């Protein structure tokens, strides 16, 4: 075992527990700089000088690594190629990947999102931004594990379902129903994160009127779930709900998610904009569009999302 890997904190993921962070960077000085920041934030760093070494470490310690910070340009195996290999692994694909880059190109960012990058950090890395991004990555990792546990609870006879409808109004219901709905698709693990994102967005924004800026503040203070629970008791929200429908058709499977809110400008969230690249949320729809569905569309208002997966395997060029 790599000597530094012995420093990994045993896997006991709690909100206050330190994160085990794999830093993949060919520049030794950059690794030292990041290591100092990570240590000051109370976390543990594991080092890899390129993507190949990172994959070796991950394959030996898959359950122990919480977050990956990956440089884009490296010898032997570059960052984008390494991300693609990680996301191809059923064991590793749930680990959030933060890409460090000096580029602010929208095209480069979209390439990363398409490969499976969770967040971007610009060089030089700002410690306050790093702290915020690590908090978001930790939250994403915990949610992925929770969804995975729900996925294991539902695992038979879903091919018999032709159409079904759900009504929900809490985050907890969204997580359970996302796992149930995912089993109606050919690759549940692929579709699950996208379904969860659409359902949770419908709950937060459509049902309880949590806007983008306010959500940023709630995440920063760790009070999002408490605020949703508070609003659920208010009379103006009591009768509001989200409708989720799964329908099998000849050409594929559709998930139709409709909320009773006013909608939002969904077009700006279908891809990652450089101006939002360091925000502590706002990437889920772009990731769902790139990774979870063959096609994702919204109605004009933005209060109905339709995720589609074809029955015919997509050609790989």
C-alpha positions as CSV (number, residue, x, y, z in Angstrom):
1,X,0.0,0.0,0.0
2,X,1.2,3.5,-0.8
3,X,2.6,4.9,2.5
4,X,0.5,8.1,2.4
5,X,-2.7,6.1,2.0
6,X,-2.2,4.8,5.5
7,X,-3.1,8.3,6.7
8,X,-6.6,7.9,5.5
9,X,-9.3,8.3,8.2
10,X,-11.4,5.1,8.5
11,X,-14.6,5.4,6.6
12,X,-17.2,6.9,9.0
13,X,-18.8,9.7,7.0
14,X,-20.5,12.1,9.3
15,X,-21.0,15.8,8.7
16,X,-18.2,16.8,11.1
17,X,-15.8,14.0,10.0
18,X,-12.7,15.0,8.0
19,X,-12.8,14.2,4.3
20,X,-10.2,11.9,2.7
21,X,-9.3,13.9,-0.4
22,X,-7.3,12.5,-3.3
23,X,-5.3,15.3,-5.0
24,X,-4.2,14.4,-8.5
25,X,-1.6,17.0,-9.7
26,X,1.7,16.5,-11.5
27,X,3.2,19.8,-10.1
28,X,4.8,19.0,-6.7
29,X,4.5,22.6,-5.5
30,X,0.8,22.8,-6.4
31,X,0.3,19.5,-4.4
32,X,2.1,21.1,-1.4
33,X,0.0,24.2,-1.7
34,X,-3.2,22.3,-1.9
35,X,-2.1,20.0,0.9
36,X,-1.6,23.0,3.2
37,X,-5.0,24.3,2.5
38,X,-6.7,20.9,2.9
39,X,-4.9,20.3,6.2
40,X,-5.9,23.8,7.5
41,X,-9.5,22.9,6.7
42,X,-9.2,19.8,8.8
43,X,-9.2,17.2,6.1
44,X,-6.7,14.5,5.0
45,X,-4.9,14.6,1.6
46,X,-3.7,11.6,-0.4
47,X,-1.4,12.4,-3.4
48,X,-1.1,11.2,-6.9
49,X,1.1,12.7,-9.6
50,X,-1.0,11.7,-12.6
51,X,-4.3,10.0,-13.5
52,X,-2.8,6.5,-13.7
53,X,-1.4,6.6,-10.2
54,X,-4.8,8.0,-9.0
55,X,-6.7,5.1,-10.5
56,X,-4.3,2.6,-8.8
57,X,-4.9,4.3,-5.5
58,X,-8.7,4.4,-6.1
59,X,-8.9,0.8,-7.0
60,X,-7.1,-0.2,-3.8
61,X,-9.1,2.3,-1.6
62,X,-12.4,2.9,-3.3
63,X,-14.5,3.1,-0.2
64,X,-12.1,5.4,1.7
65,X,-11.8,8.3,-0.7
66,X,-14.6,10.9,-0.3
67,X,-13.5,13.6,-2.9
68,X,-11.1,13.8,-5.8
69,X,-9.3,17.1,-6.8
70,X,-8.0,16.6,-10.3
71,X,-5.7,18.7,-12.4
72,X,-6.7,18.8,-16.1
73,X,-3.3,18.8,-17.8
74,X,-1.0,15.9,-16.7
75,X,1.4,13.5,-18.3
76,X,0.8,9.7,-18.6
77,X,-3.0,10.1,-18.1
78,X,-4.6,13.5,-18.2
79,X,-7.5,14.7,-16.0
80,X,-10.3,14.3,-18.5
81,X,-9.3,10.8,-19.4
82,X,-9.0,9.9,-15.8
83,X,-12.4,11.3,-15.0
84,X,-14.0,9.2,-17.8
85,X,-12.4,6.0,-16.5
86,X,-13.5,6.8,-12.9
87,X,-17.1,7.4,-14.1
88,X,-17.1,4.1,-16.0
89,X,-16.5,2.2,-12.8
90,X,-19.6,1.3,-10.8
91,X,-17.6,1.3,-7.6
92,X,-15.9,4.7,-8.2
93,X,-18.4,6.7,-10.2
94,X,-20.1,8.2,-7.1
95,X,-17.0,10.0,-5.9
96,X,-17.3,13.8,-6.6
97,X,-14.5,15.1,-8.8
98,X,-13.3,18.7,-8.6
99,X,-11.2,19.8,-11.5
100,X,-8.5,22.4,-11.1
101,X,-7.7,24.4,-14.2
102,X,-6.3,27.7,-15.4
103,X,-8.8,27.8,-18.2
104,X,-12.2,29.6,-18.0
105,X,-13.3,28.4,-21.4
106,X,-17.0,27.3,-21.5
107,X,-16.1,24.6,-24.0
108,X,-13.5,23.1,-21.6
109,X,-15.9,23.3,-18.7
110,X,-18.6,21.5,-20.8
111,X,-16.2,18.8,-21.8
112,X,-15.5,18.2,-18.1
113,X,-19.2,18.2,-17.2
114,X,-19.8,15.7,-20.0
115,X,-17.1,13.5,-18.6
116,X,-18.4,13.7,-15.1
117,X,-16.7,16.6,-13.3
118,X,-18.7,17.8,-10.3
119,X,-17.0,21.2,-9.7
120,X,-14.3,23.5,-11.1
121,X,-11.6,25.4,-9.2
122,X,-9.5,28.1,-10.9
123,X,-5.8,28.5,-10.3
124,X,-4.5,29.7,-7.9
125,X,-7.0,28.0,-5.6
126,X,-8.7,30.3,-3.1
127,X,-9.1,28.7,0.3
128,X,-12.6,30.1,0.9
129,X,-13.8,28.8,-2.4
130,X,-12.1,25.5,-1.7
131,X,-13.9,25.2,1.6
132,X,-17.3,26.0,0.0
133,X,-16.7,23.5,-2.8
134,X,-15.6,20.7,-0.5
135,X,-18.7,21.2,1.6
136,X,-20.8,20.9,-1.5
137,X,-18.9,17.8,-2.6
138,X,-19.3,16.2,0.8
139,X,-23.0,16.9,0.6
140,X,-23.2,15.4,-2.9
141,X,-21.2,12.3,-1.8
142,X,-23.6,11.7,1.2
143,X,-26.6,12.1,-1.1
144,X,-25.2,9.7,-3.6
145,X,-24.7,7.1,-0.9
146,X,-28.2,7.6,0.4
147,X,-29.7,7.2,-3.1
148,X,-27.6,4.1,-3.6
149,X,-29.1,2.6,-0.4
150,X,-32.6,3.4,-1.6
151,X,-31.7,1.9,-5.0
152,X,-30.9,-1.4,-3.3
153,X,-34.3,-1.6,-1.7
154,X,-36.1,-1.8,-5.0
155,X,-34.8,-4.4,-7.4
156,X,-37.4,-6.6,-9.0
157,X,-40.3,-6.7,-11.5
158,X,-39.9,-3.1,-12.7
159,X,-39.9,-4.3,-16.4
160,X,-43.6,-5.0,-15.9
161,X,-44.4,-1.3,-15.2
162,X,-45.9,0.5,-18.2
163,X,-46.9,3.7,-16.5
164,X,-47.0,5.0,-12.9
165,X,-47.6,8.3,-11.1
166,X,-46.4,9.7,-7.8
167,X,-47.2,12.8,-5.8
168,X,-44.7,14.1,-3.3
169,X,-43.7,17.2,-1.3
170,X,-40.6,16.4,0.8
171,X,-36.9,15.8,0.1
172,X,-37.2,12.4,1.8
173,X,-39.9,11.4,-0.6
174,X,-37.9,12.7,-3.6
175,X,-35.0,10.5,-2.7
176,X,-37.1,7.3,-2.3
177,X,-39.2,7.9,-5.4
178,X,-36.1,8.8,-7.5
179,X,-34.7,5.3,-6.6
180,X,-38.0,3.6,-7.4
181,X,-38.3,5.4,-10.8
182,X,-34.6,4.7,-11.7
183,X,-35.3,1.0,-11.7
184,X,-37.8,1.5,-14.6
185,X,-34.8,2.5,-16.8
186,X,-32.3,0.2,-18.4
187,X,-29.4,1.5,-16.3
188,X,-30.7,2.6,-12.9
189,X,-27.3,3.9,-11.7
190,X,-27.0,6.2,-14.7
191,X,-30.4,7.6,-14.4
192,X,-30.8,7.9,-10.6
193,X,-28.7,11.1,-10.1
194,X,-30.6,12.9,-12.8
195,X,-34.0,11.9,-11.5
196,X,-33.1,12.9,-8.0
197,X,-31.9,16.3,-9.2
198,X,-35.1,17.0,-11.1
199,X,-37.3,15.9,-8.2
200,X,-35.3,17.8,-5.6
201,X,-35.3,20.9,-7.8
202,X,-39.1,20.7,-8.2
203,X,-39.5,20.4,-4.4
204,X,-37.1,23.2,-3.4
205,X,-37.9,25.7,-6.1
206,X,-41.4,24.7,-7.4
207,X,-43.1,23.7,-4.1
208,X,-41.3,25.8,-1.5
209,X,-40.1,28.9,-3.6
210,X,-36.4,28.5,-2.7
211,X,-34.6,30.7,-5.2
212,X,-31.0,30.3,-6.4
213,X,-29.4,33.0,-4.3
214,X,-31.4,32.1,-1.2
215,X,-30.4,28.4,-1.6
216,X,-26.7,29.5,-1.8
217,X,-27.1,31.2,1.6
218,X,-28.9,28.2,3.1
219,X,-26.2,25.8,1.9
220,X,-23.5,28.1,3.3
221,X,-25.1,28.1,6.7
222,X,-26.2,24.4,6.6
223,X,-29.9,25.3,7.1
224,X,-31.5,24.3,3.8
225,X,-33.3,21.2,5.1
226,X,-34.5,23.0,8.2
227,X,-35.9,25.8,6.1
228,X,-37.8,23.4,3.9
229,X,-39.2,21.7,7.0
230,X,-40.3,25.1,8.3
231,X,-42.0,26.1,5.1
232,X,-43.8,22.7,4.9
233,X,-45.8,23.8,8.0
234,X,-46.9,27.1,6.5
235,X,-50.5,27.3,5.1
236,X,-49.4,28.7,1.7
237,X,-47.4,25.5,1.0
238,X,-49.6,22.8,2.6
239,X,-51.5,21.8,-0.6
240,X,-48.6,22.1,-3.1
241,X,-47.1,19.0,-4.6
242,X,-44.9,17.6,-7.3
243,X,-46.2,15.1,-9.8
244,X,-43.8,12.5,-11.2
245,X,-44.8,10.1,-14.0
246,X,-42.9,7.2,-15.6
247,X,-44.2,6.1,-19.0
248,X,-42.9,3.3,-21.3
249,X,-43.3,3.9,-25.0
250,X,-42.1,2.1,-28.1
251,X,-39.1,4.4,-28.6
252,X,-38.1,4.6,-24.9
253,X,-38.8,5.6,-21.4
254,X,-40.0,9.0,-20.2
255,X,-39.9,10.6,-16.8
256,X,-42.2,13.6,-16.6
257,X,-41.8,15.8,-13.5
258,X,-44.2,18.7,-12.9
259,X,-44.3,21.2,-10.1
260,X,-46.9,23.9,-9.2
261,X,-44.4,26.7,-9.1
262,X,-43.9,29.6,-11.5
263,X,-40.9,27.9,-13.2
264,X,-37.4,29.3,-13.8
265,X,-35.0,30.1,-16.6
266,X,-33.9,26.6,-17.2
267,X,-31.9,27.4,-20.3
268,X,-29.0,29.0,-18.3
269,X,-28.6,25.8,-16.3
270,X,-28.5,23.3,-19.1
271,X,-24.7,24.0,-19.4
272,X,-22.2,25.3,-16.9
273,X,-21.4,29.0,-17.2
274,X,-17.9,30.2,-16.1
275,X,-19.6,32.9,-14.0
276,X,-21.2,30.2,-11.9
277,X,-18.4,27.7,-11.9
278,X,-17.4,28.3,-8.2
279,X,-21.0,28.5,-6.8
280,X,-21.9,25.9,-4.1
281,X,-24.7,24.5,-6.2
282,X,-26.3,24.9,-9.6
283,X,-24.7,22.1,-11.6
284,X,-27.2,19.3,-11.2
285,X,-29.3,20.1,-14.3
286,X,-26.3,20.3,-16.5
287,X,-25.0,17.0,-15.2
288,X,-28.4,15.4,-15.6
289,X,-28.5,16.7,-19.2
290,X,-25.0,15.4,-20.0
291,X,-25.0,12.1,-18.1
292,X,-28.3,10.8,-16.9
293,X,-30.6,11.0,-19.9
294,X,-30.4,10.7,-23.7
295,X,-32.5,13.9,-23.9
296,X,-33.7,16.4,-21.2
297,X,-36.2,19.0,-22.0
298,X,-38.4,21.6,-20.1
299,X,-41.6,23.3,-21.0
300,X,-41.4,27.0,-21.7
301,X,-42.1,28.1,-18.1
302,X,-39.6,25.6,-16.6
303,X,-42.0,23.9,-14.2
304,X,-42.1,20.6,-16.1
305,X,-39.1,18.5,-17.0
306,X,-39.0,15.5,-19.3
307,X,-36.1,13.1,-19.1
308,X,-35.9,10.5,-21.9
309,X,-33.9,7.3,-22.4
310,X,-34.0,5.5,-25.7
311,X,-34.6,1.7,-25.9
312,X,-31.9,1.7,-28.6
313,X,-28.3,1.9,-27.3
314,X,-26.6,5.1,-28.3
315,X,-23.9,4.9,-30.9
316,X,-20.4,5.6,-29.6
317,X,-18.1,7.3,-32.2
